[in-house]
């Protein structure tokens, strides 16, 4: 009799098989949404389908905190994450190395279990890495300043420079509607759902450019409710600090519904991939320890 993950595995397989042919180069980092799979599972496949699993040994998952206010980044105290498709072991050595910098805090098990931004990435990871020996480093990203994003970007860049590490940046895009207290409008862009898409794609283009400063200016100007804006900010700082030839491309975009009136609401989903375009990256050196 099929196990509890049988239907889920079938869905993930179907979505992954439906994407266009992956590029030959390895996806060193991805941006993936984290809503229910019936809303964005197909979008997530466009990012996960680009990962060359045989090249990956360690996976960093950066997700925003939805339920707890943090001024720092937090690390899991668990040893293993269980999923319906298999377990994922947390790299406690790397977590200890990060904690030793003084820049991170621990999250309680209750906080860890309540946060879905990391959780929703786990079944996809278990599925594509089945049979592979990999470990994960879950990082819950708090409400950071631009300066803090740069600091965490610098701390994580040595790991980012290692081509056997995969970075998963968990984020949905615009949360539009009165229930989100955000109703941006620009009638010049057409119906409301087209206005939202214009706004999201403006931000997506900036992310593709790799400029952390431009992304900050965009958020300040438009206030777009991108829940993973701080993980994305860290990602952009890593891209800049690594100075490695790479490119980020968004491959898929969708909305949970097509808003036409102010009574409607929607959440946007986008999948992006960062490909290395240069020589293989070296293994990471030790990161700095806080004084």
C-alpha positions as CSV (number, residue, x, y, z in Angstrom):
1,X,0.0,0.0,0.0
2,X,1.4,3.4,-0.9
3,X,2.9,5.4,2.0
4,X,1.7,8.9,3.0
5,X,4.2,10.6,0.7
6,X,3.1,8.7,-2.4
7,X,0.7,11.3,-3.7
8,X,3.1,14.2,-2.9
9,X,5.9,12.5,-4.7
10,X,3.7,12.0,-7.7
11,X,2.8,15.7,-7.7
12,X,6.4,16.8,-7.5
13,X,7.5,14.4,-10.2
14,X,4.7,15.6,-12.5
15,X,5.6,19.3,-12.0
16,X,9.4,18.6,-12.5
17,X,8.7,16.7,-15.7
18,X,6.6,19.5,-17.1
19,X,9.3,22.2,-17.0
20,X,11.5,23.1,-20.0
21,X,14.8,21.3,-20.5
22,X,17.2,22.4,-17.7
23,X,20.4,24.3,-18.5
24,X,23.6,22.3,-18.7
25,X,25.2,24.5,-16.0
26,X,24.6,23.9,-12.3
27,X,22.1,26.0,-10.3
28,X,24.2,27.3,-7.4
29,X,21.3,29.2,-5.8
30,X,17.5,29.3,-6.3
31,X,14.6,31.5,-5.3
32,X,11.5,29.5,-4.5
33,X,8.1,30.4,-3.2
34,X,6.7,28.8,-0.1
35,X,2.9,28.8,-0.3
36,X,0.7,25.6,-0.5
37,X,1.8,23.4,-3.3
38,X,-1.6,23.7,-5.0
39,X,-0.8,27.4,-5.4
40,X,2.9,27.3,-6.3
41,X,4.2,23.7,-6.5
42,X,4.5,24.0,-10.3
43,X,6.4,27.3,-9.9
44,X,8.8,25.8,-7.5
45,X,9.6,23.0,-9.9
46,X,11.1,25.6,-12.4
47,X,13.8,26.3,-9.7
48,X,14.4,22.9,-8.3
49,X,14.5,21.3,-11.8
50,X,17.7,23.2,-12.5
51,X,19.7,21.7,-9.6
52,X,22.4,19.2,-10.5
53,X,22.0,17.1,-7.4
54,X,25.2,15.1,-7.9
55,X,27.2,18.4,-7.4
56,X,25.7,19.3,-4.1
57,X,26.8,18.3,-0.6
58,X,25.4,21.0,1.7
59,X,22.2,23.1,1.3
60,X,21.5,26.4,3.0
61,X,17.8,27.4,3.3
62,X,17.2,31.0,4.0
63,X,13.6,31.8,4.9
64,X,11.8,34.8,6.5
65,X,10.2,34.7,9.9
66,X,6.5,35.0,9.7
67,X,5.5,34.5,13.3
68,X,8.3,35.7,15.5
69,X,10.0,39.1,15.4
70,X,13.8,38.8,15.1
71,X,16.5,41.4,14.6
72,X,19.0,38.7,13.8
73,X,19.2,35.4,11.9
74,X,18.4,32.2,13.8
75,X,19.6,28.6,13.5
76,X,17.7,25.4,14.2
77,X,18.5,23.4,17.3
78,X,17.1,20.2,15.7
79,X,19.3,17.5,14.4
80,X,17.0,16.2,11.7
81,X,13.9,17.5,9.8
82,X,11.4,14.8,9.0
83,X,9.3,15.0,5.7
84,X,6.9,12.5,4.1
85,X,9.5,11.8,1.5
86,X,12.5,11.2,3.9
87,X,14.5,12.9,6.5
88,X,17.1,15.7,6.0
89,X,20.0,15.9,8.4
90,X,21.1,19.3,9.7
91,X,24.8,20.0,9.6
92,X,25.5,20.8,13.3
93,X,29.1,21.5,12.7
94,X,28.3,24.3,10.3
95,X,25.6,25.6,12.6
96,X,28.2,25.7,15.4
97,X,30.6,27.5,13.2
98,X,28.0,30.2,12.4
99,X,26.9,30.5,16.1
100,X,30.5,31.1,17.0
101,X,30.5,34.4,15.0
102,X,28.0,35.9,17.6
103,X,25.8,37.0,14.7
104,X,23.2,34.2,15.0
105,X,20.7,33.1,17.7
106,X,19.0,29.8,18.2
107,X,15.3,29.2,17.5
108,X,13.2,27.1,19.8
109,X,11.6,23.9,18.5
110,X,8.2,25.6,18.7
111,X,9.3,28.5,16.6
112,X,11.1,26.1,14.2
113,X,8.0,24.0,13.7
114,X,5.7,27.0,13.2
115,X,7.7,28.5,10.4
116,X,6.5,27.4,6.9
117,X,9.0,29.4,4.8
118,X,11.7,26.8,5.4
119,X,9.3,23.8,5.8
120,X,7.8,24.1,2.4
121,X,11.2,23.7,0.7
122,X,11.9,20.4,2.5
123,X,9.8,17.9,0.5
124,X,11.2,19.2,-2.8
125,X,14.7,18.8,-1.4
126,X,14.0,15.3,0.0
127,X,12.5,14.4,-3.4
128,X,15.3,15.6,-5.7
129,X,18.1,14.4,-3.4
130,X,16.7,11.0,-2.6
131,X,19.6,8.6,-2.5
132,X,22.1,11.4,-2.2
133,X,24.2,12.2,0.9
134,X,23.5,15.8,1.7
135,X,23.0,17.9,4.8
136,X,21.1,21.2,5.3
137,X,21.6,24.4,7.2
138,X,18.2,26.1,7.9
139,X,18.5,29.8,8.6
140,X,15.5,31.9,9.8
141,X,16.0,35.5,8.7
142,X,14.7,38.2,10.9
143,X,13.7,41.8,10.1
144,X,17.1,43.1,9.1
145,X,18.5,46.5,8.2
146,X,20.4,46.9,4.9
147,X,23.6,47.0,7.0
148,X,22.7,43.7,8.7
149,X,21.9,42.1,5.3
150,X,25.4,43.0,4.1
151,X,26.9,41.7,7.4
152,X,25.2,38.3,6.9
153,X,26.0,38.3,3.3
154,X,29.7,38.7,4.2
155,X,29.5,35.9,6.8
156,X,27.9,33.5,4.4
157,X,29.9,34.4,1.3
158,X,32.7,31.8,2.0
159,X,30.0,29.1,1.9
160,X,28.5,30.7,-1.2
161,X,31.9,30.5,-2.9
162,X,31.9,26.7,-2.6
163,X,30.2,25.2,-5.7
164,X,29.2,22.1,-3.8
165,X,26.9,24.3,-1.6
166,X,23.3,25.1,-2.8
167,X,21.5,28.1,-1.5
168,X,17.7,28.1,-1.4
169,X,16.2,31.5,-0.9
170,X,12.5,31.1,0.2
171,X,10.2,34.0,-0.8
172,X,6.8,34.7,-2.1
173,X,6.3,38.0,-4.0
174,X,3.6,40.7,-3.8
175,X,0.8,40.1,-1.2
176,X,-1.9,42.3,-2.6
177,X,-5.2,43.3,-1.1
178,X,-6.8,44.9,1.9
179,X,-6.2,41.8,4.0
180,X,-2.5,42.4,3.5
181,X,-2.8,46.2,4.0
182,X,-1.3,46.7,0.6
183,X,-3.2,47.9,-2.5
184,X,-0.6,49.4,-4.8
185,X,-2.1,50.7,-8.0
186,X,-0.8,52.2,-11.3
187,X,-3.7,52.3,-13.8
188,X,-1.2,52.9,-16.6
189,X,-0.3,49.2,-16.3
190,X,-3.7,47.9,-17.1
191,X,-6.0,45.8,-14.8
192,X,-5.0,45.3,-11.2
193,X,-3.4,41.9,-11.7
194,X,-1.3,43.4,-14.5
195,X,-0.3,46.3,-12.2
196,X,0.9,43.8,-9.6
197,X,2.8,41.8,-12.2
198,X,4.5,45.1,-13.4
199,X,5.5,45.8,-9.8
200,X,6.8,42.3,-9.2
201,X,8.7,42.2,-12.5
202,X,10.4,45.5,-11.7
203,X,11.7,44.0,-8.5
204,X,12.6,40.7,-10.3
205,X,14.7,42.7,-12.9
206,X,16.6,44.4,-10.1
207,X,17.3,41.0,-8.4
208,X,18.6,39.7,-11.8
209,X,20.9,42.7,-11.9
210,X,22.5,41.7,-8.6
211,X,22.3,45.1,-6.9
212,X,21.5,45.0,-3.2
213,X,21.3,48.8,-3.1
214,X,18.9,49.0,-6.0
215,X,16.7,46.4,-4.4
216,X,16.6,48.4,-1.2
217,X,15.6,51.6,-3.1
218,X,12.9,49.6,-4.9
219,X,11.4,48.4,-1.6
220,X,11.6,51.8,-0.1
221,X,9.9,53.4,-3.1
222,X,7.1,50.9,-3.7
223,X,6.8,49.0,-0.4
224,X,6.2,45.8,-2.2
225,X,5.2,43.1,0.3
226,X,7.8,40.5,-0.7
227,X,8.0,38.4,2.4
228,X,11.4,37.1,1.7
229,X,12.9,40.5,1.0
230,X,15.6,40.1,3.8
231,X,16.7,36.6,2.6
232,X,16.9,38.1,-0.9
233,X,18.9,41.0,0.4
234,X,21.4,38.6,2.0
235,X,21.5,36.7,-1.3
236,X,22.3,39.8,-3.3
237,X,25.0,40.8,-0.9
238,X,26.6,37.3,-1.3
239,X,26.5,37.7,-5.1
240,X,28.2,41.0,-4.9
241,X,30.8,39.9,-2.3
242,X,31.7,36.7,-4.1
243,X,32.8,38.5,-7.2
244,X,32.3,35.3,-9.2
245,X,30.9,35.2,-12.7
246,X,27.3,34.3,-12.4
247,X,23.8,35.3,-13.6
248,X,20.4,35.2,-12.0
249,X,17.3,34.5,-14.2
250,X,13.6,34.3,-13.3
251,X,12.1,31.3,-15.0
252,X,8.4,31.4,-13.9
253,X,5.9,33.8,-12.4
254,X,2.3,33.4,-11.4
255,X,-0.4,34.8,-9.1
256,X,-2.8,33.0,-6.8
257,X,-5.7,34.9,-8.5
258,X,-6.2,37.7,-11.0
259,X,-7.3,40.7,-9.0
260,X,-9.8,43.0,-10.8
261,X,-11.2,45.0,-7.9
262,X,-10.2,46.4,-4.5
263,X,-12.2,43.6,-2.9
264,X,-9.9,41.0,-4.4
265,X,-6.6,39.7,-3.1
266,X,-3.7,37.6,-4.4
267,X,-0.1,36.4,-3.7
268,X,2.5,36.3,-6.3
269,X,5.0,33.4,-6.8
270,X,8.3,33.5,-8.8
271,X,11.1,31.0,-9.3
272,X,14.7,32.1,-10.1
273,X,18.0,30.4,-10.6
274,X,21.6,31.6,-10.2
275,X,24.0,29.8,-12.6
276,X,27.8,29.9,-12.2
277,X,29.4,31.1,-15.4
278,X,33.0,30.8,-14.3
279,X,35.6,28.3,-13.2
280,X,34.8,26.0,-10.3
281,X,34.7,27.7,-6.9
282,X,37.1,26.8,-4.1
283,X,36.2,25.3,-0.8
284,X,35.3,27.8,1.8
285,X,37.9,29.1,4.2
286,X,37.0,29.5,7.9
287,X,34.6,32.4,8.6
288,X,35.5,35.2,11.0
289,X,34.8,34.9,14.8
290,X,33.2,37.8,16.6
291,X,35.4,39.5,19.2
